[in-house]
């Protein structure tokens, strides 16, 4: 016998589970907060609540119905690295997808969702991509500019995915999976101030051109607000997307 998925709401709010896959560098955490804090601040809404599961530290939800929607953060790790928590996260991603629950992935989150659902992730031929990057959104018929900081990318997208955004150096930059999953190679949650501090801390390996691109982030016309709104709308439509599934109890 099947049952409708039980939604994990607090009152009229939707509960979003943040699957945190890394931590902010210790030198920057006091000033900028941890990875989950970036999303909690940027997605702040009277209709949303957030719970964080530090999967990188082995902390996982008990079941997928612990939240109404899920978000997988960025990380310094590669999706193809052999870590127990990455394998467990892939299984969780497939379970969330099969239940048709809303899910968003950012950078590493974008990559691990693609890998979990049958795609391939590899190091980019050009190396690092950093700073404000233009993405051509085929579904919206316009260009969006958001911050990037990555050297891996999805080189083969999953058969289930639809390509809706590309940059000059990253073809599979924005992917959609049906009505419930959106993933972005870029970082709509990152601020120019954090990126500058990250550059000072970890930017020694970058070319001078890339360093200058990062330093120009503050002057770029970013599309952060548009993408954050897109993510919020996905989560707030959660109750319309649920298909009958076993609730696991």
C-alpha positions as CSV (number, residue, x, y, z in Angstrom):
1,X,0.0,0.0,0.0
2,X,1.3,3.5,-0.8
3,X,0.7,6.7,1.0
4,X,1.3,10.4,0.1
5,X,4.6,11.7,1.3
6,X,4.1,13.5,4.6
7,X,5.3,17.1,4.3
8,X,7.5,18.3,7.1
9,X,6.0,21.7,7.6
10,X,6.2,24.0,10.6
11,X,2.8,25.7,10.5
12,X,2.4,27.1,7.0
13,X,6.2,27.1,6.3
14,X,8.1,24.7,4.1
15,X,11.0,23.1,5.7
16,X,14.1,23.0,3.5
17,X,16.9,20.5,4.4
18,X,20.3,21.8,3.6
19,X,22.7,19.0,2.8
20,X,26.0,20.7,3.8
21,X,29.0,19.1,1.9
22,X,31.8,21.3,3.3
23,X,32.6,24.1,5.7
24,X,33.8,27.7,5.1
25,X,37.5,28.0,5.7
26,X,38.2,28.5,9.4
27,X,39.9,31.8,8.7
28,X,36.7,33.2,7.2
29,X,33.9,31.6,9.2
30,X,33.6,34.2,11.9
31,X,33.2,37.0,9.3
32,X,31.0,35.2,6.7
33,X,29.4,32.2,8.5
34,X,29.4,28.6,7.4
35,X,28.2,27.2,4.0
36,X,24.7,26.7,5.2
37,X,24.5,30.3,6.5
38,X,25.0,31.6,3.0
39,X,21.9,29.8,1.8
40,X,19.8,30.6,4.9
41,X,20.6,34.3,4.5
42,X,20.0,34.4,0.7
43,X,16.9,32.4,0.7
44,X,15.4,34.0,3.8
45,X,11.6,34.1,3.4
46,X,8.6,34.1,5.8
47,X,7.4,30.9,4.1
48,X,10.6,28.9,4.5
49,X,12.4,27.3,7.4
50,X,15.8,25.6,7.3
51,X,17.4,22.6,8.9
52,X,21.1,21.7,8.2
53,X,22.5,18.2,7.9
54,X,26.3,18.3,7.7
55,X,26.6,15.3,5.5
56,X,30.3,16.0,5.1
57,X,30.6,15.1,8.8
58,X,28.3,12.1,8.5
59,X,25.1,13.8,9.7
60,X,22.3,12.6,7.5
61,X,18.5,13.0,7.7
62,X,16.6,10.0,9.1
63,X,14.3,10.0,6.1
64,X,13.6,12.1,3.1
65,X,10.3,13.3,4.6
66,X,12.2,15.2,7.3
67,X,12.0,18.1,4.9
68,X,9.7,19.4,2.1
69,X,12.6,20.2,-0.2
70,X,16.4,19.7,-0.3
71,X,19.5,21.7,-1.2
72,X,23.0,20.3,-1.8
73,X,25.7,22.9,-1.2
74,X,29.1,23.5,-2.8
75,X,32.3,21.9,-1.6
76,X,36.1,21.7,-2.1
77,X,35.7,18.0,-2.8
78,X,35.3,16.3,-6.2
79,X,32.2,14.3,-6.8
80,X,34.3,11.4,-8.0
81,X,36.4,11.2,-4.9
82,X,36.0,8.0,-2.8
83,X,34.4,9.1,0.5
84,X,31.8,7.1,2.3
85,X,29.7,10.2,2.8
86,X,29.7,11.0,-0.9
87,X,28.4,7.5,-1.8
88,X,25.7,7.8,0.9
89,X,24.8,11.2,-0.4
90,X,24.4,9.8,-3.9
91,X,21.9,7.2,-2.6
92,X,20.0,9.9,-0.8
93,X,19.9,12.1,-3.9
94,X,18.4,9.2,-5.9
95,X,15.8,8.6,-3.2
96,X,14.8,12.3,-3.2
97,X,14.6,12.3,-7.0
98,X,12.5,9.2,-7.2
99,X,10.1,10.7,-4.7
100,X,9.7,13.7,-6.9
101,X,10.7,16.0,-4.1
102,X,12.1,19.5,-4.8
103,X,15.9,19.6,-4.8
104,X,18.5,22.2,-5.7
105,X,22.2,21.7,-6.2
106,X,24.9,24.4,-6.3
107,X,28.4,23.8,-7.7
108,X,29.5,20.5,-6.0
109,X,25.7,20.0,-5.5
110,X,25.1,20.4,-9.2
111,X,27.9,17.9,-10.0
112,X,27.0,15.3,-7.4
113,X,23.3,15.3,-8.4
114,X,24.4,14.8,-12.1
115,X,26.7,12.0,-11.1
116,X,24.1,10.3,-8.9
117,X,21.6,10.3,-11.7
118,X,23.8,8.9,-14.4
119,X,26.1,11.8,-15.6
120,X,29.8,12.2,-15.5
121,X,31.9,14.8,-13.6
122,X,35.5,15.6,-14.6
123,X,38.1,18.3,-14.2
124,X,37.6,21.1,-16.7
125,X,40.1,21.3,-19.6
126,X,40.6,25.1,-18.9
127,X,41.2,24.5,-15.2
128,X,39.7,27.0,-12.8
129,X,36.7,29.2,-13.6
130,X,36.3,32.0,-11.1
131,X,34.5,35.3,-10.6
132,X,31.4,36.6,-12.4
133,X,30.5,34.4,-15.3
134,X,27.8,34.9,-18.0
135,X,25.4,32.0,-18.5
136,X,23.1,31.8,-21.5
137,X,19.7,30.6,-20.3
138,X,18.0,28.9,-23.2
139,X,14.7,28.5,-21.2
140,X,14.6,32.2,-20.3
141,X,16.1,33.6,-23.5
142,X,18.5,35.8,-21.6
143,X,22.0,36.0,-20.0
144,X,22.5,35.6,-16.3
145,X,25.7,36.5,-14.5
146,X,26.6,34.8,-11.3
147,X,29.7,34.1,-9.3
148,X,31.7,30.9,-10.0
149,X,34.6,29.1,-8.3
150,X,35.2,25.6,-9.6
151,X,37.6,23.4,-11.6
152,X,35.3,20.4,-12.1
153,X,32.2,20.3,-14.3
154,X,29.6,18.0,-15.6
155,X,31.0,16.7,-18.9
156,X,28.2,14.2,-19.6
157,X,24.8,15.2,-18.4
158,X,22.3,12.5,-17.2
159,X,19.7,11.3,-19.7
160,X,17.0,12.5,-17.3
161,X,18.2,16.1,-17.4
162,X,17.4,19.0,-19.6
163,X,20.2,21.5,-20.5
164,X,18.9,25.0,-19.8
165,X,22.1,27.0,-19.2
166,X,25.7,27.2,-20.6
167,X,28.7,29.4,-20.3
168,X,31.6,29.8,-22.7
169,X,33.7,27.2,-20.8
170,X,31.0,25.1,-19.2
171,X,28.4,23.6,-21.5
172,X,26.3,21.8,-18.8
173,X,26.1,24.7,-16.4
174,X,22.4,24.7,-15.5
175,X,20.4,21.6,-15.6
176,X,16.7,20.9,-14.9
177,X,15.2,17.5,-14.1
178,X,11.5,17.5,-14.7
179,X,9.6,19.9,-12.5
180,X,11.3,19.2,-9.2
181,X,15.1,19.6,-9.6
182,X,17.3,22.5,-10.6
183,X,21.1,22.6,-10.4
184,X,23.6,25.4,-11.0
185,X,27.4,25.2,-11.6
186,X,27.6,28.8,-10.3
187,X,27.1,30.2,-6.8
188,X,24.1,32.4,-6.4
189,X,24.6,32.4,-2.6
190,X,28.2,33.7,-2.6
191,X,28.8,37.4,-2.0
192,X,31.5,39.5,-3.7
193,X,33.0,40.3,-0.3
194,X,33.4,36.6,0.5
195,X,34.9,35.9,-2.9
196,X,37.5,38.6,-2.4
197,X,38.4,37.1,1.0
198,X,38.6,33.6,-0.5
199,X,40.9,34.9,-3.3
200,X,43.3,36.3,-0.7
201,X,43.2,33.0,1.2
202,X,43.2,30.4,-1.6
203,X,43.8,32.3,-4.9
204,X,47.6,31.7,-5.2
205,X,47.1,29.0,-7.9
206,X,45.0,31.3,-10.2
207,X,46.2,33.1,-13.2
208,X,46.5,36.9,-13.1
209,X,43.5,37.1,-15.5
210,X,41.4,35.0,-13.2
211,X,42.5,37.1,-10.2
212,X,41.5,40.3,-11.9
213,X,38.1,38.8,-12.8
214,X,37.5,38.0,-9.2
215,X,38.5,41.5,-8.1
216,X,36.0,42.9,-10.6
217,X,33.1,41.0,-9.0
218,X,31.9,44.0,-7.0
219,X,31.4,46.0,-10.2
220,X,29.6,43.2,-12.1
221,X,25.8,43.3,-12.6
222,X,25.0,40.0,-11.0
223,X,21.8,38.0,-11.5
224,X,21.8,36.7,-8.0
225,X,18.3,38.0,-7.1
226,X,16.7,36.3,-10.2
227,X,18.3,32.9,-9.4
228,X,17.4,33.1,-5.7
229,X,13.8,33.9,-6.7
230,X,13.8,30.9,-9.0
231,X,15.0,28.6,-6.2
232,X,12.4,29.9,-3.8
233,X,9.7,29.4,-6.3
234,X,10.7,25.8,-6.8
235,X,10.6,25.2,-3.0
236,X,7.3,27.1,-2.5
237,X,5.6,25.0,-5.1
238,X,6.6,21.8,-3.3
239,X,3.1,20.7,-2.3
240,X,2.0,20.7,-6.0
241,X,4.9,18.5,-7.1
242,X,4.6,15.5,-4.7
243,X,3.7,12.2,-6.2
244,X,2.2,9.3,-4.1
245,X,5.1,7.4,-2.5
246,X,5.6,5.2,0.5
247,X,6.2,7.5,3.4
248,X,8.7,5.1,5.1
249,X,7.0,4.8,8.4
